[in-house]
Structure formats: C-alpha cells, structure tokens
Amino acid sequence: MKLNLTRPLVVFDLETTGLDIVRDRIFQLSYIKVYPDGKEERENIFVNPGKEIPQEVVELTGTSNADVADKPTFKALAPELAEKFANCDFAGFNSNHFDLPMLAEEFYRAGINYDFSQCRLIDAQTIFHKMERRNLAAAYKFYCGRKMEDDFAPHSADQDTEATYRVLMGELDMYAPGKQEEEERQLENDMDVLAQFSKQNDNVDFAGRVVWKELKDANGQPMLDTDGKPMKQEVFNFGKYKGVPVEEALRRDPGYYNWMLTSDFTSDTKQVLTRIKMRDLRRGQGC
C-alpha cells in the first residue's frame, strides 16, 4: 500500500518524562517522513529534557538519565526540526490527543510558533478505535497479521513509530473501497479524508479550552457559508464563560485575557486566544 500524498507526511512518536503537557518534556522523538513520490526518511532523536526522567519511565522505556545527559535540548533542535517539518502533514498513534500537543508545547517553549492548524492531522489510533477499538499491539496483530512483540521492542519511540506506520498502511489496505461492503467501513487513501476521520472533537486548541460551535439563525437553524457548510465560531469550553463566544467574552471582560496569559494554560491555548483577540482588534479598526 502506497500512501496517496499531496505533500510529505511525518509519522512520529514521542517518549516523554510524563503525561503533563505543560510540565513534562520530550526525551525521544522518532519520525518517518514519507514523500509523495514514496521516498522515506527516518530519524530517531534523543533529547536532553532538562529534567529528570522518573524511574518508572526509565524502567518502561529503557532510556536512563545518563543516556540523554549529553544530548541536545529540544530548544537547540527546534529550528532544524521546524524546517524539516515545514509544509508537512502529521500522523501518529494517539497523536492528536497527546503527541501533537506535547510537540507544539515544546516548539512554543523554544520560541517557534509552528502552526499545526495548517496541517492535516491523522491519528491511526482514532481510525483503529472507530473501526476496531483496541490498542497498538492489537492493531498490529489485526492489520499486519503478526504479534507486535515478535517484531518490536516495547515502549521505544522508534519501534512504535515503525509499527504505527505499518498499521496505518494496513488500515488503508483493509478499508479500501471495494474491500468492504458497508460504506461506513470504507476509507479513501486521501489525507483530507483521513484527517477528518481522525477528528474526535471540535477543539480549536489542543487542550480543548476553546471549541468550535455552529452559528444558528433566529429560528435555531444552522447558518451556512457560501459553500453550504455550517458557519462556526470559537467559544470557551470551561469556566464562567463556558459556551460564550471568545470575542464576546474578551470584549466584556478584558482582564480575562490577561488572567489566562498569566495562568497555567498551555502555550498553544494562549496562542489561540491571542490570535482571536488580535483578529477582533483588526476588525474593530477596519483592517
């Protein structure tokens, strides 16, 4: 199965010091960059996280603090990674929920605003869960016909990346039109289709603090754009302004913006909030 690509696809996986996107850090990043012509580039990078890798994570991954002590920091690697990832789409296993938000946060901390909103984000786990609802090892056995432990070492980013790549190609092969009778079990080999299928929510930011909500007319009917698609606006998904359009809430309570910028929200959430605020200001100035 050859992926039907219109631009490079980065299939990747991370190993991190923990699961807190704000406080934890990446210590291993592995990726396969697949080009539209089928060429593949692989890289497995160890990173000095700038903090201790907990013992339970060392035991799980087999990577010790000594292993990464002399490795470059993510900040040092970020400019080159951003250049390599430019104009790419991204795929992973559980990547839309964890790996991408973590990667985005590391880029923000390094002073690089990598705009993932312009990328198609394909999550092989979401495809798998919607179709079969199991984990990576079960997905590998189901789609590749082999036990994952026979082919790969557990809990290693480069090994999981290879397995994820094979699972994604296996999914596309199994659910190719013509191989499944039910239309809902068919998937086109198309990155737009896969990215849309991988979505599980209408989050504007990765953390889901701001979400998209359909605009309704006076009769409660969805308002449509010129292409006949529902029009949406950003609304807060937490706190005292939950359900309120972000622009409206920030106009009503300007201090709320400053509070969020100085509070323990992810950099991605703060960037999204700033984009919305600046857009509203430009509209007010007639720009």
DRENDODREN-586384 format. One record per residue (C-alpha): residue number from 1; x, y, z. Coordinates in pm, whole numbers, plus 50000, padded with zeros to 5 digits. Layout:
<pts>
(NUM, (X, Y, Z))
...
</pts>
This chain:
<pts>
(1, (50000, 50000, 50000))
(2, (50146, 50333, 49890))
(3, (50009, 50639, 50066))
(4, (49829, 50883, 49838))
(5, (50007, 51203, 49940))
(6, (49994, 51558, 49809))
(7, (50267, 51673, 50049))
(8, (50505, 51496, 50290))
(9, (50357, 51303, 50583))
(10, (50551, 51284, 50912))
(11, (50466, 50966, 51103))
(12, (50605, 51014, 51453))
(13, (50610, 50907, 51816))
(14, (50745, 51061, 52138))
(15, (50879, 50934, 52467))
(16, (50835, 51187, 52748))
(17, (50913, 51233, 53118))
(18, (50540, 51212, 53195))
(19, (50193, 51292, 53067))
(20, (50161, 51657, 53176))
(21, (50183, 51864, 52858))
(22, (50281, 52181, 53047))
(23, (50536, 52038, 53292))
(24, (50680, 51729, 53125))
(25, (50933, 51716, 52842))
(26, (51032, 51508, 52539))
(27, (51341, 51286, 52565))
(28, (51299, 51084, 52245))
(29, (51144, 51178, 51911))
(30, (51130, 50934, 51622))
(31, (50977, 51002, 51283))
(32, (50940, 50871, 50930))
(33, (50899, 51143, 50668))
(34, (50714, 50999, 50369))
(35, (50722, 51198, 50045))
(36, (50454, 51197, 49773))
(37, (50693, 51005, 49544))
(38, (50724, 50728, 49806))
(39, (51069, 50824, 49935))
(40, (51108, 50773, 50309))
(41, (51342, 50939, 50558))
(42, (51382, 50807, 50913))
(43, (51529, 50977, 51216))
(44, (51547, 50872, 51581))
(45, (51647, 51159, 51809))
(46, (51730, 51150, 52180))
(47, (51683, 51479, 52364))
(48, (51809, 51616, 52694))
(49, (51475, 51701, 52860))
(50, (51630, 51939, 53113))
(51, (51467, 51748, 53396))
(52, (51497, 51404, 53547))
(53, (51332, 51109, 53378))
(54, (51133, 50936, 53658))
(55, (51249, 50586, 53748))
(56, (50920, 50428, 53639))
(57, (50964, 50585, 53294))
(58, (51327, 50464, 53280))
(59, (51207, 50111, 53356))
(60, (50928, 50138, 53099))
(61, (51136, 50276, 52811))
(62, (51486, 50152, 52889))
(63, (51625, 50505, 52849))
(64, (51814, 50639, 53150))
(65, (51903, 50992, 53251))
(66, (52268, 50912, 53166))
(67, (52160, 50816, 52813))
(68, (52033, 51168, 52741))
(69, (52266, 51377, 52960))
(70, (52492, 51475, 52669))
(71, (52216, 51507, 52408))
(72, (52099, 51843, 52270))
(73, (51797, 52015, 52422))
(74, (51476, 52047, 52226))
(75, (51536, 52421, 52202))
(76, (51865, 52351, 52021))
(77, (51696, 52106, 51784))
(78, (51377, 52307, 51726))
(79, (51487, 52529, 51433))
(80, (51610, 52232, 51228))
(81, (51301, 52025, 51314))
(82, (51068, 52311, 51219))
(83, (51246, 52335, 50884))
(84, (51222, 51960, 50824))
(85, (50854, 51956, 50922))
(86, (50760, 52261, 50711))
(87, (50460, 52204, 50482))
(88, (50404, 51853, 50619))
(89, (50104, 51664, 50748))
(90, (50137, 51452, 51065))
(91, (50032, 51102, 51165))
(92, (50077, 50905, 51484))
(93, (49907, 50675, 51731))
(94, (49711, 50879, 51987))
(95, (49898, 51176, 51840))
(96, (49602, 51417, 51825))
(97, (49544, 51375, 52199))
(98, (49899, 51369, 52334))
(99, (50199, 51370, 52099))
(100, (50097, 51671, 51889))
(101, (50001, 51891, 52187))
(102, (50331, 51796, 52355))
(103, (50530, 51868, 52038))
(104, (50352, 52200, 51991))
(105, (50426, 52297, 52350))
(106, (50797, 52216, 52309))
(107, (50810, 52431, 51995))
(108, (50644, 52719, 52182))
(109, (50894, 52689, 52466))
(110, (51173, 52704, 52208))
(111, (51032, 53029, 52069))
(112, (50896, 52873, 51749))
(113, (50527, 52911, 51669))
(114, (50477, 52607, 51447))
(115, (50122, 52639, 51313))
(116, (49974, 52288, 51327))
(117, (49634, 52432, 51232))
(118, (49757, 52439, 50870))
(119, (49842, 52065, 50881))
(120, (49626, 51761, 50824))
(121, (49649, 51559, 51148))
(122, (49590, 51186, 51109))
(123, (49558, 50966, 51415))
(124, (49591, 50594, 51342))
(125, (49455, 50519, 51690))
(126, (49135, 50711, 51624))
(127, (49087, 50526, 51295))
(128, (49154, 50199, 51472))
(129, (48927, 50274, 51768))
(130, (48644, 50380, 51541))
(131, (48685, 50063, 51338))
(132, (48803, 49804, 51593))
(133, (48852, 49972, 51935))
(134, (49177, 49819, 52066))
(135, (49538, 49921, 52139))
(136, (49852, 49939, 51920))
(137, (49958, 49579, 51984))
(138, (49612, 49450, 51891))
(139, (49606, 49683, 51591))
(140, (49941, 49547, 51471))
(141, (49824, 49188, 51502))
(142, (49490, 49268, 51337))
(143, (49621, 49470, 51042))
(144, (49969, 49322, 50997))
(145, (49898, 48960, 51089))
(146, (50184, 48931, 51338))
(147, (50239, 48976, 51710))
(148, (50398, 49313, 51783))
(149, (50629, 49164, 52048))
(150, (50776, 48932, 51784))
(151, (50881, 49227, 51564))
(152, (50947, 49515, 51802))
(153, (51087, 49600, 52144))
(154, (50818, 49750, 52375))
(155, (50796, 50116, 52475))
(156, (51053, 50257, 52233))
(157, (50956, 50553, 52016))
(158, (51137, 50431, 51704))
(159, (50984, 50083, 51736))
(160, (50632, 50220, 51796))
(161, (50677, 50459, 51502))
(162, (50758, 50171, 51267))
(163, (50460, 49973, 51398))
(164, (50228, 50274, 51362))
(165, (50341, 50328, 51002))
(166, (50265, 49964, 50917))
(167, (49929, 49979, 51098))
(168, (49828, 50293, 50902))
(169, (49911, 50128, 50569))
(170, (49731, 49811, 50683))
(171, (49422, 50015, 50772))
(172, (49412, 50177, 50431))
(173, (49453, 49842, 50261))
(174, (49179, 49673, 50467))
(175, (48926, 49957, 50436))
(176, (48994, 50041, 50072))
(177, (48674, 50091, 49869))
(178, (48583, 49760, 49714))
(179, (48719, 49554, 50003))
(180, (48438, 49641, 50245))
(181, (48070, 49607, 50159))
(182, (47947, 49859, 50416))
(183, (48009, 50217, 50304))
(184, (48079, 50331, 50662))
(185, (48372, 50086, 50677))
(186, (48541, 50227, 50368))
(187, (48829, 50476, 50380))
(188, (48976, 50665, 50088))
(189, (49354, 50680, 50059))
(190, (49338, 51057, 50089))
(191, (49494, 51272, 50360))
(192, (49196, 51512, 50380))
(193, (48960, 51218, 50437))
(194, (49190, 51058, 50695))
(195, (49242, 51384, 50883))
(196, (48866, 51444, 50901))
(197, (48806, 51084, 51010))
(198, (49073, 51120, 51283))
(199, (48893, 51416, 51442))
(200, (48702, 51333, 51760))
(201, (48611, 51683, 51869))
(202, (48580, 52044, 51757))
(203, (48873, 52174, 51960))
(204, (49033, 52498, 51844))
(205, (49331, 52446, 52078))
(206, (49477, 52106, 52159))
(207, (49368, 52124, 52524))
(208, (49004, 52187, 52431))
(209, (48972, 52509, 52631))
(210, (48829, 52673, 52317))
(211, (48598, 52484, 52080))
(212, (48409, 52549, 51759))
(213, (48031, 52598, 51785))
(214, (47788, 52625, 51496))
(215, (47620, 52960, 51439))
(216, (47238, 52950, 51445))
(217, (46985, 53193, 51298))
(218, (46683, 53340, 51479))
(219, (46490, 53017, 51413))
(220, (46762, 52798, 51556))
(221, (46873, 52672, 51218))
(222, (47244, 52636, 51127))
(223, (47382, 52930, 50930))
(224, (47565, 52824, 50614))
(225, (47859, 52978, 50430))
(226, (47882, 53028, 50054))
(227, (47987, 52663, 50012))
(228, (47682, 52540, 50203))
(229, (47884, 52437, 50510))
(230, (47779, 52529, 50867))
(231, (47938, 52851, 50992))
(232, (48122, 52821, 51324))
(233, (48270, 53049, 51588))
(234, (48513, 52994, 51875))
(235, (48357, 52963, 52222))
(236, (48507, 52898, 52565))
(237, (48470, 52538, 52684))
(238, (48537, 52595, 53056))
(239, (48486, 52834, 53345))
(240, (48245, 53120, 53388))
(241, (48231, 53194, 53013))
(242, (48170, 52837, 52901))
(243, (47960, 52846, 52584))
(244, (48023, 53219, 52532))
(245, (48197, 53330, 52209))
(246, (48559, 53412, 52287))
(247, (48545, 53752, 52113))
(248, (48233, 53849, 52310))
(249, (48379, 53734, 52643))
(250, (48706, 53925, 52591))
(251, (48522, 54242, 52494))
(252, (48300, 54209, 52801))
(253, (48586, 54124, 53037))
(254, (48927, 54241, 52900))
(255, (49102, 54128, 53218))
(256, (49009, 53766, 53143))
(257, (49264, 53762, 52860))
(258, (49544, 53879, 53090))
(259, (49439, 53627, 53355))
(260, (49463, 53340, 53107))
(261, (49803, 53454, 52977))
(262, (49948, 53452, 53330))
(263, (49778, 53129, 53442))
(264, (49874, 52764, 53397))
(265, (49729, 52714, 53049))
(266, (49928, 52562, 52763))
(267, (50118, 52794, 52530))
(268, (49902, 52663, 52246))
(269, (49584, 52778, 52425))
(270, (49738, 53120, 52487))
(271, (49842, 53148, 52121))
(272, (49489, 53061, 52005))
(273, (49343, 53319, 52245))
(274, (49585, 53584, 52119))
(275, (49503, 53513, 51754))
(276, (49131, 53554, 51824))
(277, (49186, 53876, 52022))
(278, (49412, 54028, 51754))
(279, (49166, 53933, 51480))
(280, (48885, 54107, 51669))
(281, (49100, 54417, 51717))
(282, (49182, 54432, 51345))
(283, (48813, 54408, 51261))
(284, (48739, 54692, 51500))
(285, (48998, 54904, 51326))
(286, (48854, 54827, 50985))
(287, (49163, 54632, 50872))
</pts>
